Each structure stands twice: as structure tokens, then as C-alpha cells.
Amino acid sequence: MDIKKSTAKGKKWTAVFTEPDGKKIKTTQFGATGYTDYTKGGTEEQRTAYRARHGNMLKKTDSKSASHLSYYLLWGESRSLASNISAYKKRFNFK
């Protein structure tokens, strides 16, 4: 799994999921531009509210969905995107 700046209009990031042999499985655009997130200055109160609103969605989607990526990467435990990416990869066993 790789994360890079998105080229899609209105999105912050692109996640590219691949097989161990490099074959692309899925590409997911996530994070709306123009909005704050925990890694870009969001407050602890905003993080708590976001996670309360969106936590139920995680039951309905897979770990490669935009909702999972936003929840764990943009509104994760750390303000560091790199730290959140590392924790996400470990949690869902992505390389």
C-alpha cells in the first residue's frame, strides 16, 4: 500500500493497494480538500466528533475504503500522517 497526493479534483490523498507481486488491486481517493483533519490542525474535540459520527460506517465497508482511510489516517491516534499510515498498515496487515 502506498499513499500519495491525489490528482483527483476535491481529494487530498490516493491510496494504492497492490499484491506482493506489484499487481494493483485497488485505488482509493480520500480526504476532501478544503476541510481540516487531525493531521492538519483539527482539534481533539473535532477528532472525537468525527470518529463518533463515522465509526459505524467502518462496519459496512472494507479496510481499503475511503471511510477507513480517513478514519485511521486523517483522524487517527497521531497528528503525524506517517505514524497513522504505519499503524494502519500494521492493523490491517498491509505492506
Secondary structure, DSSP 8 states (H G I E B T S, - for coil): -EEEE--STTEEEEEEEE-TTS-EEEEEEEEETTS--GGGT--HHHHHHHHHHHGGGGGTS-TTSHHHHIIIIISSSSS-HHHHHHHHHHHHT--
